[in-house]
Amino acid sequence: MLFNVYPLYDIEPIRAQGSYLWDTKGDRYLDLYGGHAVISVGHTHPKYVRALTEQLNRISFYSNSVRIRQQEELSEKLGTLSGYPDYALFLCNSGAEANENALKLASFHTGRKNVVAFKKSFHGRTAGAVAATDNPSIVAPINYNEHVTFLPFNDIEAAQSGITDETCAVIIEGIQGVGGIQVASDAFLQALRQKCDETGAILILDAVQCGYGRSGKFFSHQFSGITPDLITMAKGMGNGFPIGGVLISPKFKATYGLLGTTFGGNHLACTAGIAVLDIMQEENLIENAAQIGEYIMDGVRQIGGYKDLRGRGLMIGIEYDFPVESLRNSLLFEHRIFTGVAGKNTIRLLPSLALGREEVDVFLEALSKEVRVVS
C-alpha cells in the first residue's frame, strides 16, 4: 500500500511521444505540463532513448570512487551551452539536493548561517531547502529555520536593508514556479548581485524549474546580465531521468569530502543529461521556447478574460479572477490537455521545449471555449 500523499487523477499514462501521452483506454492527451517542467526535449525522443538503451547495455552504475567519463562530458557540454565554461559542476539527484548542497557550500565558504529567501519561494523539501521555502505547512518541527528571513519578492528597498554582513546566502528563483510564475525583474536581480558583493553574501540562483532553456535563454537570470555564485538545476536536466546539479563559481575551493552523493552523477543520469544537451543544441530548442512562448502569450492575449499574464518562454502563468480548478479539469477531462496550477487562480504551463504551433493552437482553441463558458 502506498503512503497516500498525492491527490491523483484517475488517468494512467502508459505511452508517450513528443508532447503527447496515451492512457490505458487509448485516449491521447496533449501534455503542456511536462510532469512539473521535467520533460524538456519531448517524451521518448529517439536520440534520448537510444543513448540510454546503449548505456544500459554497457554499465548503468558505479560509485564516485572511480572515473566516470560521462560526468566530464556532461560538465564540458553544460558549461559551453549555458555560458558558464569556467564553473565547476557538482552532480546530485534532484532540485532539493542541488539547493541543499548550494546552501551548504555557501555556509562553508562564508562561515555564516543566515539566509535570505523570498515570499512565495519554493526550493525543496529537504532540511535546508525547505527552511528557505515560504510554506509553513511543509516545514516540520525538526526543520530548523530560525536562520532564514523571507523578504518581499522584487522589492529592492527591502533587499538592500535585509541583506547584511551577517548574511550567508541569498537564494532566489529566477522565475518563481510554485509561487505563481512570478518573474524576478532585471533590476531586482542586479540589486541582489550588488548587495551580495558589498556584504560578502553568496548569491544562489535556483534554476531548477526556470532553467535549462525554458525561459528562452539557458538560465532566466541571463536576461538581467548578472552572474550568480551558484546555480542550481534539475527537472529538465534529464528529461525524466532523476538528475540535479550545482554550477559553482571559481571562487569556491573544492576539497575531498566537502560534498558527496551515492547516486549523483551515475552513468545513466549523465547519459540522459548529455542527450538532453545534444538535442537542445541540434534542434535549437532554446530559440523555439522563446518563439513558441511568445506565440502562446499572444494567443492568450487575444482570448482575453484573464487578470494577469506572466512568464518568459515556455514558463507561463495565466491568472484569472476566479478559482481555476474547474477550468483545469475541463481542459483535462473534456479536451484532454494537461496543464498545471499555481495557487488557486493561476493556470501554469510548462510544456516540452520542442512544443510546436499546431499543439499550441489546440490548446488556445480549448481555452477560448472554456473561458467563454466561465465568463
Contacts in CASP RR format, 6 or more apart in sequence:
PFRMAT RR
TARGET T0000
AUTHOR 0000-0000-0000
METHOD contacts of the structure
MODEL  1
MLFNVYPLYDIEPIRAQGSYLWDTKGDRYLDLYGGHAVISVGHTHPKYVR
ALTEQLNRISFYSNSVRIRQQEELSEKLGTLSGYPDYALFLCNSGAEANE
NALKLASFHTGRKNVVAFKKSFHGRTAGAVAATDNPSIVAPINYNEHVTF
LPFNDIEAAQSGITDETCAVIIEGIQGVGGIQVASDAFLQALRQKCDETG
AILILDAVQCGYGRSGKFFSHQFSGITPDLITMAKGMGNGFPIGGVLISP
KFKATYGLLGTTFGGNHLACTAGIAVLDIMQEENLIENAAQIGEYIMDGV
RQIGGYKDLRGRGLMIGIEYDFPVESLRNSLLFEHRIFTGVAGKNTIRLL
PSLALGREEVDVFLEALSKEVRVVS
9 332 0 8 1.000
11 23 0 8 1.000
11 29 0 8 1.000
11 332 0 8 1.000
12 23 0 8 1.000
12 24 0 8 1.000
13 21 0 8 1.000
13 22 0 8 1.000
13 23 0 8 1.000
13 29 0 8 1.000
14 22 0 8 1.000
14 23 0 8 1.000
14 24 0 8 1.000
15 21 0 8 1.000
15 22 0 8 1.000
16 22 0 8 1.000
16 31 0 8 1.000
16 43 0 8 1.000
16 44 0 8 1.000
17 43 0 8 1.000
17 44 0 8 1.000
18 31 0 8 1.000
18 42 0 8 1.000
18 43 0 8 1.000
18 44 0 8 1.000
18 45 0 8 1.000
18 352 0 8 1.000
18 354 0 8 1.000
19 30 0 8 1.000
19 31 0 8 1.000
19 32 0 8 1.000
19 42 0 8 1.000
19 43 0 8 1.000
19 351 0 8 1.000
19 352 0 8 1.000
19 354 0 8 1.000
19 355 0 8 1.000
19 356 0 8 1.000
19 359 0 8 1.000
20 28 0 8 1.000
20 29 0 8 1.000
20 30 0 8 1.000
20 31 0 8 1.000
20 43 0 8 1.000
21 28 0 8 1.000
21 29 0 8 1.000
21 31 0 8 1.000
21 43 0 8 1.000
21 338 0 8 1.000
22 28 0 8 1.000
22 29 0 8 1.000
23 29 0 8 1.000
27 336 0 8 1.000
28 336 0 8 1.000
29 332 0 8 1.000
29 336 0 8 1.000
29 337 0 8 1.000
29 338 0 8 1.000
30 335 0 8 1.000
30 336 0 8 1.000
30 337 0 8 1.000
30 338 0 8 1.000
30 359 0 8 1.000
30 362 0 8 1.000
30 363 0 8 1.000
31 39 0 8 1.000
31 43 0 8 1.000
31 338 0 8 1.000
31 351 0 8 1.000
31 352 0 8 1.000
32 337 0 8 1.000
32 338 0 8 1.000
32 339 0 8 1.000
32 340 0 8 1.000
32 349 0 8 1.000
32 350 0 8 1.000
32 351 0 8 1.000
32 355 0 8 1.000
32 359 0 8 1.000
32 363 0 8 1.000
33 338 0 8 1.000
33 339 0 8 1.000
33 340 0 8 1.000
33 348 0 8 1.000
33 349 0 8 1.000
33 350 0 8 1.000
33 351 0 8 1.000
34 338 0 8 1.000
34 350 0 8 1.000
34 351 0 8 1.000
34 352 0 8 1.000
35 338 0 8 1.000
35 350 0 8 1.000
36 209 0 8 1.000
36 235 0 8 1.000
36 350 0 8 1.000
37 209 0 8 1.000
37 214 0 8 1.000
37 235 0 8 1.000
37 236 0 8 1.000
37 315 0 8 1.000
37 350 0 8 1.000
38 235 0 8 1.000
38 236 0 8 1.000
38 238 0 8 1.000
38 239 0 8 1.000
38 240 0 8 1.000
39 236 0 8 1.000
39 239 0 8 1.000
39 240 0 8 1.000
39 351 0 8 1.000
39 352 0 8 1.000
40 212 0 8 1.000
40 213 0 8 1.000
40 214 0 8 1.000
40 235 0 8 1.000
40 236 0 8 1.000
40 237 0 8 1.000
40 238 0 8 1.000
40 239 0 8 1.000
40 276 0 8 1.000
40 280 0 8 1.000
40 285 0 8 1.000
40 352 0 8 1.000
40 353 0 8 1.000
41 48 0 8 1.000
41 239 0 8 1.000
41 275 0 8 1.000
41 276 0 8 1.000
41 279 0 8 1.000
41 280 0 8 1.000
41 283 0 8 1.000
41 285 0 8 1.000
41 352 0 8 1.000
41 353 0 8 1.000
41 354 0 8 1.000
42 239 0 8 1.000
42 352 0 8 1.000
42 353 0 8 1.000
42 354 0 8 1.000
43 352 0 8 1.000
45 239 0 8 1.000
45 275 0 8 1.000
45 279 0 8 1.000
45 354 0 8 1.000
47 275 0 8 1.000
47 278 0 8 1.000
47 279 0 8 1.000
48 239 0 8 1.000
48 272 0 8 1.000
48 275 0 8 1.000
48 276 0 8 1.000
48 279 0 8 1.000
51 271 0 8 1.000
51 272 0 8 1.000
51 274 0 8 1.000
51 275 0 8 1.000
52 241 0 8 1.000
52 268 0 8 1.000
52 271 0 8 1.000
52 272 0 8 1.000
52 275 0 8 1.000
55 70 0 8 1.000
55 267 0 8 1.000
55 268 0 8 1.000
55 271 0 8 1.000
56 268 0 8 1.000
58 267 0 8 1.000
59 267 0 8 1.000
60 266 0 8 1.000
60 267 0 8 1.000
60 268 0 8 1.000
61 263 0 8 1.000
61 266 0 8 1.000
61 267 0 8 1.000
61 268 0 8 1.000
62 68 0 8 1.000
62 266 0 8 1.000
62 267 0 8 1.000
63 262 0 8 1.000
64 260 0 8 1.000
64 261 0 8 1.000
64 262 0 8 1.000
64 264 0 8 1.000
64 265 0 8 1.000
68 265 0 8 1.000
68 266 0 8 1.000
68 267 0 8 1.000
68 270 0 8 1.000
70 265 0 8 1.000
70 267 0 8 1.000
70 270 0 8 1.000
70 271 0 8 1.000
70 274 0 8 1.000
71 89 0 8 1.000
71 91 0 8 1.000
71 265 0 8 1.000
71 270 0 8 1.000
73 270 0 8 1.000
73 274 0 8 1.000
74 89 0 8 1.000
74 91 0 8 1.000
74 270 0 8 1.000
74 273 0 8 1.000
74 274 0 8 1.000
74 277 0 8 1.000
75 88 0 8 1.000
75 89 0 8 1.000
77 274 0 8 1.000
77 277 0 8 1.000
77 278 0 8 1.000
78 84 0 8 1.000
78 89 0 8 1.000
78 247 0 8 1.000
78 277 0 8 1.000
79 85 0 8 1.000
79 87 0 8 1.000
79 89 0 8 1.000
79 247 0 8 1.000
81 218 0 8 1.000
81 277 0 8 1.000
81 280 0 8 1.000
81 281 0 8 1.000
82 218 0 8 1.000
82 219 0 8 1.000
82 247 0 8 1.000
83 218 0 8 1.000
84 231 0 8 1.000
84 247 0 8 1.000
86 250 0 8 1.000
87 231 0 8 1.000
87 247 0 8 1.000
87 248 0 8 1.000
87 249 0 8 1.000
87 250 0 8 1.000
88 247 0 8 1.000
88 248 0 8 1.000
88 250 0 8 1.000
88 252 0 8 1.000
88 254 0 8 1.000
89 245 0 8 1.000
89 246 0 8 1.000
89 247 0 8 1.000
89 248 0 8 1.000
90 101 0 8 1.000
90 245 0 8 1.000
90 246 0 8 1.000
90 248 0 8 1.000
90 259 0 8 1.000
91 243 0 8 1.000
91 244 0 8 1.000
91 245 0 8 1.000
91 261 0 8 1.000
91 264 0 8 1.000
91 265 0 8 1.000
91 269 0 8 1.000
91 270 0 8 1.000
92 98 0 8 1.000
92 101 0 8 1.000
92 243 0 8 1.000
92 244 0 8 1.000
92 245 0 8 1.000
92 246 0 8 1.000
92 261 0 8 1.000
92 264 0 8 1.000
92 265 0 8 1.000
93 242 0 8 1.000
93 243 0 8 1.000
93 244 0 8 1.000
93 261 0 8 1.000
93 263 0 8 1.000
93 264 0 8 1.000
93 269 0 8 1.000
94 234 0 8 1.000
94 242 0 8 1.000
94 244 0 8 1.000
95 124 0 8 1.000
95 129 0 8 1.000
95 208 0 8 1.000
95 232 0 8 1.000
95 233 0 8 1.000
95 234 0 8 1.000
95 235 0 8 1.000
95 244 0 8 1.000
95 245 0 8 1.000
96 123 0 8 1.000
96 124 0 8 1.000
96 125 0 8 1.000
96 126 0 8 1.000
96 129 0 8 1.000
96 130 0 8 1.000
97 126 0 8 1.000
97 234 0 8 1.000
97 244 0 8 1.000
97 245 0 8 1.000
97 261 0 8 1.000
98 208 0 8 1.000
98 232 0 8 1.000
98 233 0 8 1.000
98 234 0 8 1.000
98 244 0 8 1.000
98 245 0 8 1.000
98 246 0 8 1.000
99 123 0 8 1.000
99 124 0 8 1.000
99 126 0 8 1.000
99 128 0 8 1.000
99 129 0 8 1.000
99 132 0 8 1.000
99 171 0 8 1.000
99 204 0 8 1.000
99 206 0 8 1.000
99 208 0 8 1.000
99 232 0 8 1.000
100 126 0 8 1.000
100 127 0 8 1.000
100 128 0 8 1.000
100 129 0 8 1.000
101 245 0 8 1.000
101 246 0 8 1.000
101 259 0 8 1.000
102 169 0 8 1.000
102 171 0 8 1.000
102 204 0 8 1.000
102 230 0 8 1.000
102 232 0 8 1.000
102 246 0 8 1.000
103 115 0 8 1.000
103 128 0 8 1.000
103 129 0 8 1.000
103 132 0 8 1.000
103 168 0 8 1.000
103 169 0 8 1.000
103 171 0 8 1.000
103 204 0 8 1.000
104 259 0 8 1.000
105 202 0 8 1.000
105 230 0 8 1.000
105 246 0 8 1.000
105 248 0 8 1.000
105 252 0 8 1.000
105 258 0 8 1.000
105 259 0 8 1.000
106 168 0 8 1.000
106 169 0 8 1.000
106 202 0 8 1.000
106 204 0 8 1.000
106 229 0 8 1.000
106 230 0 8 1.000
107 113 0 8 1.000
107 168 0 8 1.000
107 169 0 8 1.000
108 258 0 8 1.000
109 202 0 8 1.000
109 251 0 8 1.000
109 252 0 8 1.000
110 168 0 8 1.000
110 169 0 8 1.000
110 200 0 8 1.000
110 201 0 8 1.000
110 202 0 8 1.000
111 168 0 8 1.000
112 166 0 8 1.000
112 167 0 8 1.000
112 168 0 8 1.000
112 201 0 8 1.000
113 147 0 8 1.000
113 168 0 8 1.000
114 147 0 8 1.000
114 148 0 8 1.000
114 149 0 8 1.000
114 164 0 8 1.000
114 166 0 8 1.000
114 167 0 8 1.000
114 168 0 8 1.000
115 131 0 8 1.000
115 132 0 8 1.000
115 147 0 8 1.000
115 148 0 8 1.000
115 149 0 8 1.000
115 167 0 8 1.000
115 168 0 8 1.000
115 169 0 8 1.000
115 170 0 8 1.000
115 171 0 8 1.000
116 148 0 8 1.000
116 149 0 8 1.000
116 151 0 8 1.000
116 159 0 8 1.000
116 162 0 8 1.000
116 163 0 8 1.000
116 167 0 8 1.000
116 169 0 8 1.000
116 170 0 8 1.000
116 171 0 8 1.000
116 201 0 8 1.000
117 123 0 8 1.000
117 132 0 8 1.000
117 133 0 8 1.000
117 134 0 8 1.000
117 148 0 8 1.000
117 149 0 8 1.000
117 150 0 8 1.000
117 151 0 8 1.000
117 170 0 8 1.000
117 171 0 8 1.000
117 172 0 8 1.000
118 134 0 8 1.000
118 150 0 8 1.000
118 151 0 8 1.000
118 152 0 8 1.000
118 153 0 8 1.000
118 172 0 8 1.000
118 173 0 8 1.000
118 176 0 8 1.000
119 134 0 8 1.000
119 150 0 8 1.000
119 151 0 8 1.000
119 152 0 8 1.000
119 153 0 8 1.000
120 134 0 8 1.000
120 153 0 8 1.000
120 176 0 8 1.000
120 178 0 8 1.000
120 179 0 8 1.000
120 180 0 8 1.000
120 182 0 8 1.000
121 132 0 8 1.000
121 133 0 8 1.000
121 134 0 8 1.000
121 150 0 8 1.000
121 153 0 8 1.000
121 171 0 8 1.000
121 172 0 8 1.000
121 173 0 8 1.000
121 176 0 8 1.000
121 179 0 8 1.000
122 133 0 8 1.000
122 134 0 8 1.000
122 135 0 8 1.000
122 173 0 8 1.000
122 176 0 8 1.000
122 177 0 8 1.000
122 178 0 8 1.000
122 179 0 8 1.000
123 129 0 8 1.000
123 130 0 8 1.000
123 132 0 8 1.000
123 133 0 8 1.000
123 171 0 8 1.000
123 173 0 8 1.000
123 206 0 8 1.000
123 208 0 8 1.000
124 130 0 8 1.000
124 133 0 8 1.000
125 133 0 8 1.000
125 138 0 8 1.000
127 142 0 8 1.000
127 143 0 8 1.000
127 144 0 8 1.000
128 143 0 8 1.000
130 138 0 8 1.000
130 139 0 8 1.000
130 140 0 8 1.000
130 143 0 8 1.000
130 145 0 8 1.000
131 139 0 8 1.000
131 143 0 8 1.000
131 144 0 8 1.000
131 145 0 8 1.000
131 147 0 8 1.000
131 148 0 8 1.000
132 145 0 8 1.000
132 148 0 8 1.000
132 171 0 8 1.000
133 139 0 8 1.000
134 150 0 8 1.000
135 178 0 8 1.000
139 145 0 8 1.000
147 168 0 8 1.000
149 162 0 8 1.000
151 158 0 8 1.000
151 159 0 8 1.000
151 162 0 8 1.000
152 158 0 8 1.000
153 176 0 8 1.000
153 182 0 8 1.000
153 184 0 8 1.000
153 188 0 8 1.000
154 182 0 8 1.000
154 184 0 8 1.000
154 185 0 8 1.000
154 188 0 8 1.000
155 188 0 8 1.000
156 187 0 8 1.000
156 188 0 8 1.000
156 191 0 8 1.000
159 170 0 8 1.000
159 188 0 8 1.000
159 191 0 8 1.000
159 192 0 8 1.000
159 195 0 8 1.000
160 191 0 8 1.000
160 195 0 8 1.000
163 170 0 8 1.000
163 192 0 8 1.000
163 195 0 8 1.000
163 196 0 8 1.000
163 199 0 8 1.000
163 201 0 8 1.000
164 199 0 8 1.000
165 199 0 8 1.000
165 200 0 8 1.000
167 196 0 8 1.000
167 199 0 8 1.000
167 200 0 8 1.000
167 201 0 8 1.000
168 201 0 8 1.000
168 202 0 8 1.000
169 201 0 8 1.000
169 202 0 8 1.000
169 203 0 8 1.000
169 204 0 8 1.000
170 192 0 8 1.000
170 195 0 8 1.000
170 196 0 8 1.000
170 201 0 8 1.000
170 202 0 8 1.000
170 203 0 8 1.000
170 204 0 8 1.000
171 204 0 8 1.000
171 206 0 8 1.000
172 184 0 8 1.000
172 189 0 8 1.000
172 192 0 8 1.000
172 203 0 8 1.000
172 204 0 8 1.000
172 205 0 8 1.000
172 206 0 8 1.000
173 184 0 8 1.000
173 205 0 8 1.000
173 206 0 8 1.000
173 207 0 8 1.000
173 208 0 8 1.000
173 209 0 8 1.000
173 210 0 8 1.000
174 183 0 8 1.000
174 184 0 8 1.000
174 189 0 8 1.000
174 205 0 8 1.000
174 206 0 8 1.000
174 207 0 8 1.000
174 210 0 8 1.000
174 219 0 8 1.000
174 220 0 8 1.000
174 221 0 8 1.000
175 181 0 8 1.000
175 182 0 8 1.000
175 183 0 8 1.000
175 184 0 8 1.000
175 209 0 8 1.000
175 210 0 8 1.000
175 215 0 8 1.000
175 220 0 8 1.000
175 311 0 8 1.000
175 312 0 8 1.000
175 315 0 8 1.000
176 182 0 8 1.000
176 183 0 8 1.000
176 184 0 8 1.000
177 209 0 8 1.000
177 210 0 8 1.000
177 315 0 8 1.000
177 342 0 8 1.000
177 348 0 8 1.000
178 342 0 8 1.000
179 342 0 8 1.000
179 343 0 8 1.000
180 310 0 8 1.000
180 317 0 8 1.000
180 319 0 8 1.000
180 342 0 8 1.000
180 343 0 8 1.000
180 346 0 8 1.000
180 348 0 8 1.000
181 310 0 8 1.000
181 311 0 8 1.000
181 315 0 8 1.000
181 316 0 8 1.000
181 317 0 8 1.000
181 342 0 8 1.000
181 346 0 8 1.000
181 348 0 8 1.000
182 310 0 8 1.000
183 220 0 8 1.000
183 310 0 8 1.000
183 311 0 8 1.000
183 312 0 8 1.000
184 220 0 8 1.000
184 221 0 8 1.000
184 224 0 8 1.000
185 224 0 8 1.000
186 223 0 8 1.000
186 224 0 8 1.000
186 225 0 8 1.000
187 224 0 8 1.000
189 221 0 8 1.000
189 224 0 8 1.000
189 225 0 8 1.000
189 226 0 8 1.000
190 224 0 8 1.000
190 225 0 8 1.000
190 226 0 8 1.000
192 203 0 8 1.000
192 226 0 8 1.000
193 203 0 8 1.000
193 226 0 8 1.000
193 227 0 8 1.000
193 228 0 8 1.000
195 201 0 8 1.000
196 202 0 8 1.000
196 203 0 8 1.000
196 229 0 8 1.000
202 229 0 8 1.000
202 230 0 8 1.000
203 226 0 8 1.000
203 228 0 8 1.000
203 229 0 8 1.000
203 230 0 8 1.000
204 228 0 8 1.000
204 229 0 8 1.000
204 230 0 8 1.000
204 231 0 8 1.000
204 232 0 8 1.000
205 219 0 8 1.000
205 221 0 8 1.000
205 228 0 8 1.000
205 230 0 8 1.000
205 231 0 8 1.000
205 232 0 8 1.000
206 232 0 8 1.000
207 219 0 8 1.000
207 220 0 8 1.000
207 221 0 8 1.000
207 231 0 8 1.000
207 232 0 8 1.000
207 233 0 8 1.000
208 232 0 8 1.000
208 233 0 8 1.000
208 234 0 8 1.000
208 235 0 8 1.000
209 235 0 8 1.000
209 315 0 8 1.000
209 350 0 8 1.000
210 219 0 8 1.000
210 220 0 8 1.000
210 312 0 8 1.000
210 315 0 8 1.000
211 218 0 8 1.000
211 219 0 8 1.000
211 220 0 8 1.000
211 233 0 8 1.000
211 235 0 8 1.000
211 236 0 8 1.000
212 218 0 8 1.000
212 233 0 8 1.000
212 235 0 8 1.000
212 236 0 8 1.000
212 237 0 8 1.000
212 276 0 8 1.000
212 280 0 8 1.000
213 219 0 8 1.000
213 280 0 8 1.000
213 285 0 8 1.000
213 286 0 8 1.000
213 289 0 8 1.000
213 353 0 8 1.000
214 220 0 8 1.000
214 236 0 8 1.000
214 289 0 8 1.000
214 313 0 8 1.000
214 314 0 8 1.000
214 315 0 8 1.000
214 350 0 8 1.000
214 353 0 8 1.000
215 223 0 8 1.000
215 289 0 8 1.000
215 290 0 8 1.000
215 311 0 8 1.000
215 312 0 8 1.000
215 313 0 8 1.000
215 315 0 8 1.000
216 286 0 8 1.000
216 287 0 8 1.000
216 289 0 8 1.000
216 290 0 8 1.000
216 312 0 8 1.000
216 313 0 8 1.000
216 314 0 8 1.000
217 223 0 8 1.000
217 286 0 8 1.000
217 290 0 8 1.000
218 286 0 8 1.000
219 231 0 8 1.000
220 312 0 8 1.000
220 315 0 8 1.000
221 228 0 8 1.000
221 231 0 8 1.000
223 312 0 8 1.000
227 249 0 8 1.000
228 249 0 8 1.000
229 249 0 8 1.000
229 251 0 8 1.000
229 252 0 8 1.000
230 246 0 8 1.000
230 247 0 8 1.000
230 248 0 8 1.000
230 249 0 8 1.000
230 252 0 8 1.000
231 246 0 8 1.000
231 247 0 8 1.000
232 244 0 8 1.000
232 245 0 8 1.000
232 246 0 8 1.000
233 244 0 8 1.000
233 245 0 8 1.000
233 246 0 8 1.000
233 247 0 8 1.000
234 243 0 8 1.000
234 244 0 8 1.000
234 245 0 8 1.000
236 276 0 8 1.000
237 243 0 8 1.000
237 244 0 8 1.000
237 245 0 8 1.000
237 273 0 8 1.000
237 276 0 8 1.000
238 269 0 8 1.000
238 272 0 8 1.000
238 273 0 8 1.000
238 276 0 8 1.000
239 272 0 8 1.000
239 273 0 8 1.000
239 275 0 8 1.000
239 276 0 8 1.000
240 272 0 8 1.000
241 268 0 8 1.000
241 269 0 8 1.000
241 272 0 8 1.000
241 273 0 8 1.000
242 263 0 8 1.000
242 269 0 8 1.000
243 264 0 8 1.000
243 265 0 8 1.000
243 269 0 8 1.000
243 270 0 8 1.000
243 272 0 8 1.000
243 273 0 8 1.000
244 264 0 8 1.000
263 269 0 8 1.000
279 285 0 8 1.000
280 286 0 8 1.000
280 353 0 8 1.000
283 354 0 8 1.000
285 353 0 8 1.000
285 354 0 8 1.000
286 353 0 8 1.000
288 353 0 8 1.000
288 354 0 8 1.000
288 355 0 8 1.000
288 356 0 8 1.000
289 313 0 8 1.000
289 314 0 8 1.000
289 353 0 8 1.000
290 313 0 8 1.000
292 313 0 8 1.000
292 314 0 8 1.000
292 355 0 8 1.000
292 356 0 8 1.000
292 357 0 8 1.000
292 360 0 8 1.000
293 313 0 8 1.000
293 314 0 8 1.000
293 316 0 8 1.000
294 313 0 8 1.000
295 357 0 8 1.000
295 360 0 8 1.000
296 314 0 8 1.000
296 316 0 8 1.000
296 349 0 8 1.000
296 360 0 8 1.000
296 363 0 8 1.000
296 364 0 8 1.000
297 309 0 8 1.000
297 311 0 8 1.000
297 316 0 8 1.000
299 364 0 8 1.000
300 306 0 8 1.000
300 309 0 8 1.000
300 316 0 8 1.000
300 318 0 8 1.000
300 364 0 8 1.000
300 367 0 8 1.000
301 309 0 8 1.000
303 364 0 8 1.000
303 367 0 8 1.000
303 368 0 8 1.000
303 371 0 8 1.000
304 371 0 8 1.000
305 320 0 8 1.000
305 371 0 8 1.000
305 375 0 8 1.000
306 318 0 8 1.000
306 319 0 8 1.000
306 320 0 8 1.000
306 371 0 8 1.000
307 319 0 8 1.000
307 320 0 8 1.000
307 321 0 8 1.000
307 345 0 8 1.000
308 318 0 8 1.000
308 319 0 8 1.000
309 316 0 8 1.000
309 317 0 8 1.000
309 318 0 8 1.000
309 319 0 8 1.000
310 316 0 8 1.000
310 317 0 8 1.000
310 319 0 8 1.000
311 317 0 8 1.000
314 349 0 8 1.000
314 350 0 8 1.000
314 351 0 8 1.000
314 352 0 8 1.000
314 353 0 8 1.000
314 355 0 8 1.000
315 349 0 8 1.000
315 350 0 8 1.000
316 348 0 8 1.000
316 349 0 8 1.000
317 342 0 8 1.000
317 346 0 8 1.000
317 347 0 8 1.000
317 348 0 8 1.000
317 349 0 8 1.000
318 346 0 8 1.000
318 347 0 8 1.000
318 349 0 8 1.000
319 345 0 8 1.000
319 346 0 8 1.000
319 347 0 8 1.000
320 327 0 8 1.000
320 345 0 8 1.000
320 346 0 8 1.000
320 347 0 8 1.000
320 374 0 8 1.000
321 345 0 8 1.000
322 345 0 8 1.000
322 374 0 8 1.000
323 344 0 8 1.000
323 345 0 8 1.000
324 341 0 8 1.000
324 344 0 8 1.000
324 345 0 8 1.000
324 346 0 8 1.000
324 347 0 8 1.000
325 341 0 8 1.000
325 344 0 8 1.000
326 374 0 8 1.000
327 347 0 8 1.000
327 370 0 8 1.000
327 371 0 8 1.000
327 374 0 8 1.000
328 339 0 8 1.000
328 340 0 8 1.000
328 341 0 8 1.000
328 347 0 8 1.000
330 370 0 8 1.000
330 373 0 8 1.000
331 337 0 8 1.000
331 339 0 8 1.000
331 363 0 8 1.000
331 366 0 8 1.000
331 367 0 8 1.000
331 370 0 8 1.000
332 338 0 8 1.000
332 339 0 8 1.000
334 366 0 8 1.000
334 370 0 8 1.000
335 362 0 8 1.000
335 366 0 8 1.000
335 370 0 8 1.000
337 362 0 8 1.000
337 363 0 8 1.000
337 366 0 8 1.000
339 347 0 8 1.000
339 348 0 8 1.000
339 349 0 8 1.000
340 347 0 8 1.000
340 348 0 8 1.000
340 349 0 8 1.000
340 350 0 8 1.000
341 347 0 8 1.000
341 348 0 8 1.000
342 348 0 8 1.000
351 359 0 8 1.000
END
